[in-house]
Amino acid sequence: MQRKGEMLPSEKLLYLFTIMLFSRGKRSLSELAEELDCSVNTVKRKLDELGKFGGGRILSEKDGRKEVYWMEKDNKLKLNLNADGLRELMICKNFLSNIMPESIKKEMNTALLRASEYANEDSFDLNSFAGVGITVSKGRIDYSKFQAQYDALVKAVVAKRVCSITYKNGNTLKTRSIAPVNIIALGGTIYVQGWVIAETGKAVAKYTSPLVLSLHKIAQVQLEKRSWETLPAIDASSFGLLNTGRIKAVVKFTGYVTEYIQDRIWSDDQTIEPCEGGIILTFTSSSKPELISWVLSFGAQAELLEPAELRQELRREAEGMA
């Protein structure tokens, strides 16, 4: 892999142009020199070249004792960003807005609107899609209170770093070393899924099943120096968020819910077959409690056929609800 210090002069100029074009703020010479792995004088010469190159004026001002630089964009410059893709990103953002803290929504809006200025349509107006797409959830959680925990977890997942996570466990706080693998949005709730590991030493999973924590139950996240990149990925091909053991389930559905069941994928290996009065869904679940709760949610329109031992447990749950 080529290092920045080994770039050709033309490659450094292009790299500097990219930095200045997409940089949100103003950059000092020393910051740019570190980015390019070269001297401050070299950066200054490259900035002068960019000013002659076109595409935007390089402006500077004093910020305390240092000189800072930024690019005033040339509106005639087109980067040919795909307008359809930007529209879809805006709509996807809208679908997730009910679980996003306000700060993240603002950052995404700003980034998308800036990118839209370089779209490959002259009359492109991304703001017209700001109200397209909405997700309705019952009992919404205000995630603005958990911005710090969210930011730390994102960093840990991307960098594959172990975290010391303190979370609410009933009425007490519990701290564990966790390798966060996934951040999951489900039913209007954000979860982190990962492996519990030993407090010291090499990052090795202590249990065969991953842990799932609700973001709003996490009080503190501290990144450790340890890496978890040698740990396995977590299988997401079956039904359920928790992992209490894989179960092959067979459920009969009747009445109005059959169309709802047929329209969705419940596990990657599912099969749906017609039967007298309805359909039979065969699929894999990784969570017994979620499977029981899910079947019960359909009332008399669902009957768990297999496994037999779960039929008894489900019957007891149903009787307890009466």
VOROMAR-960436 format. One line per 10 residues: their letters; for each residue z, x, y of C-alpha. Coordinates in pm, whole numbers, plus 50000, padded with zeros to 5 digits. Example, Ala and Ser with C-alpha at 12.3 -4.5 7.8 and 13.67 -1.06 7.14 Angstrom:
2
AS	50780,51230,49550  50714,51367,49894 $
// end
This chain:
322
MQRKGEMLPS	50000,50000,50000  49900,50137,50339  50186,50202,50579  50155,50117,50948  50178,50482,51047  49868,50552,50836  49649,50290,51008  49327,50385,51178  49325,50348,51560  49108,50037,51533 $
EKLLYLFTIM	49346,49884,51275  49644,49947,51503  49464,49781,51790  49392,49473,51579  49750,49463,51452  49884,49486,51809  49648,49207,51917  49787,48985,51638  50146,49058,51743  50082,48981,52108 $
LFSRGKRSLS	49875,48670,52032  50134,48499,51812  50455,48644,51956  50681,48375,52101  50858,48592,52354  50811,48908,52554  50818,49244,52379  50933,49582,52501  50740,49903,52439  51010,50030,52204 $
ELAEELDCSV	50996,49709,51997  50619,49730,51971  50636,50100,51884  50872,50018,51598  50639,49741,51478  50339,49975,51481  50529,50282,51362  50396,50493,51647  50503,50637,51982  50571,50439,52299 $
NTVKRKLDEL	50283,50622,52470  50044,50511,52196  50154,50149,52240  50098,50176,52616  49741,50304,52560  49671,50028,52309  49797,49762,52550  49560,49898,52814  49276,49875,52561  49368,49514,52479 $
GKFGGGRILS	49351,49427,52847  48988,49539,52849  48911,49386,52513  48932,49020,52626  49089,48718,52462  49388,48729,52695  49546,48925,52978  49834,49159,52904  50109,49091,53158  50434,49277,53216 $
EKDGRKEVYW	50753,49251,53418  51092,49417,53448  51369,49279,53229  51673,49472,53340  51595,49840,53290  51305,49789,53050  50947,49674,53090  50845,49378,52875  50493,49265,52785  50323,48944,52676 $
MEKDNKLKLN	49975,48803,52646  49837,48531,52871  49601,48358,52636  49235,48307,52718  49166,47936,52658  48810,48021,52563  48931,48217,52263  48889,48030,51935  49059,48139,51615  48895,47856,51419 $
LNADGLRELM	49221,47719,51276  49149,47421,51056  49222,47101,51251  49254,46887,50938  49514,47125,50798  49715,47112,51120  49707,46732,51113  49840,46730,50756  50116,46975,50849  50223,46752,51138 $
ICKNFLSNIM	50235,46446,50910  50429,46639,50642  50675,46743,50911  50714,46378,51012  50786,46277,50652  51073,46529,50641  51207,46457,50988  51493,46238,50865  51660,46537,50694  51569,46805,50950 $
PESIKKEMNT	51817,46922,51214  51685,46870,51567  51652,47246,51624  51415,47284,51327  51209,46983,51435  51169,47134,51780  51068,47472,51636  50810,47311,51408  50669,47098,51689  50638,47402,51914 $
ALLRASEYAN	50472,47613,51643  50225,47337,51549  50135,47259,51910  50076,47628,51984  49860,47663,51677  49665,47350,51772  49541,47527,52084  49328,47743,51852  49193,47455,51641  48824,47440,51556 $
EDSFDLNSFA	48781,47109,51744  48741,47116,52122  48903,46775,52180  49176,46820,51920  49503,46646,52018  49785,46705,51771  50026,46493,51977  49838,46182,51869  49972,46240,51516  50335,46283,51625 $
GVGITVSKGR	50422,45927,51522  50223,45920,51198  50438,45939,50885  50799,45835,50848  51055,45844,50568  51320,45574,50552  51649,45656,50379  51974,45466,50341  52282,45651,50459  52118,45939,50646 $
IDYSKFQAQY	52305,46274,50668  52320,46455,51002  52211,46806,50904  52239,46948,51256  52598,47041,51168  52478,47261,50884  52208,47464,51060  52385,47799,51006  52427,47735,50632  52064,47626,50601 $
DALVKAVVAK	51930,47932,50785  52138,48170,50570  52023,48003,50246  51656,48022,50348  51696,48395,50416  51868,48443,50081  51599,48256,49885  51314,48447,50053  51483,48787,50025  51627,48712,49678 $
RVCSITYKNG	51978,48798,49793  52306,48695,49634  52532,48479,49853  52904,48419,49869  52913,48042,49915  53223,47845,50010  53189,47475,49940  53395,47158,49915  53504,47076,49562  53692,46749,49596 $
NTLKTRSIAP	53968,46808,49850  53967,47187,49814  53737,47474,49909  53590,47694,49638  53402,48024,49680  53148,48158,49432  52882,48425,49420  52553,48242,49377  52190,48346,49349  52010,48066,49539 $
VNIIALGGTI	51669,48008,49381  51549,47676,49528  51618,47450,49824  51544,47092,49721  51506,46767,49915  51577,46458,49705  51655,46107,49823  51731,46211,50180  51968,46489,50069  51916,46866,50074 $
YVQGWVIAET	52043,47067,49777  52054,47435,49689  51995,47522,49325  52086,47861,49182  52268,48073,48929  52641,48140,48938  52697,48514,48893  52993,48751,48868  53166,48845,49194  53085,49215,49146 $
GKAVAKYTSP	52831,49428,48966  52476,49349,48865  52351,48997,48935  52363,48836,48592  52389,48460,48535  52733,48360,48404  52613,48030,48258  52299,47903,48088  52263,47613,48334  52210,47652,48710 $
LVLSLHKIAQ	52447,47512,48971  52341,47247,49224  52524,47212,49556  52471,46962,49838  52402,47140,50166  52644,46916,50356  52925,47021,50120  52877,47392,50198  53123,47530,50452  53003,47892,50471 $
VQLEKRSWET	52727,48118,50340  52754,48498,50351  52468,48715,50228  52564,48999,49998  52373,49325,49948  52299,49246,49585  51954,49127,49479  51888,48856,49218  51513,48911,49175  51555,48989,48801 $
LPAIDASSFG	51704,48646,48731  51479,48380,48573  51315,48093,48757  51463,47744,48715  51260,47490,48518  51170,47185,48728  50936,47017,48480  51181,46753,48353  51361,46452,48500  51686,46520,48683 $
LLNTGRIKAV	51831,46763,48933  52137,46867,48735  52096,47061,48412  52328,46938,48137  52084,46990,47850  51733,46865,47775  51709,46515,47629  51402,46339,47491  51442,45984,47622  51254,45667,47529 $
VKFTGYVTEY	51290,45368,47763  51132,45023,47749  51048,44856,48082  50954,44494,48139  50877,44268,48432  50794,44382,48784  50920,44742,48739  50644,44838,48492  50394,44906,48772  50651,45119,48956 $
IQDRIWSDDQ	50711,45329,48643  50341,45373,48567  50263,45490,48921  50492,45794,48895  50539,46117,48701  50890,46142,48559  50843,46463,48359  50547,46688,48291  50537,46588,47923  50572,46211,47966 $
TIEPCEGGII	50374,45947,47780  50345,45577,47867  50237,45326,47604  50195,44948,47624  50426,44729,47415  50497,44360,47381  50613,44239,47721  50600,44574,47896  50565,44951,47852  50749,45234,47677 $
LTFTSSSKPE	50809,45558,47868  50883,45873,47668  50991,46171,47877  51228,46467,47902  51546,46458,48108  51760,46759,48194  52057,46550,48311  52245,46294,48103  52443,46142,48397  52127,46101,48607 $
LISWVLSFGA	51939,45948,48314  52211,45687,48254  52240,45604,48625  51862,45576,48657  51823,45338,48361  52110,45121,48486  51946,45095,48829  51667,44880,48677  51909,44623,48536  51771,44393,48267 $
QAELLEPAEL	51417,44531,48318  51505,44859,48137  51629,44927,47786  51714,45275,47660  51577,45300,47306  51650,45667,47235  51860,45874,47192  52087,45637,47000  52412,45806,47108  52327,45750,47473 $
RQELRREAEG	52270,45378,47409  52640,45341,47333  52741,45537,47641  52508,45335,47859  52650,45011,47716  53003,45118,47806  52890,45205,48159  52726,44864,48197  53036,44684,48070  53248,44879,48317 $
MA	53030,44754,48601  53084,44387,48510 $
// end
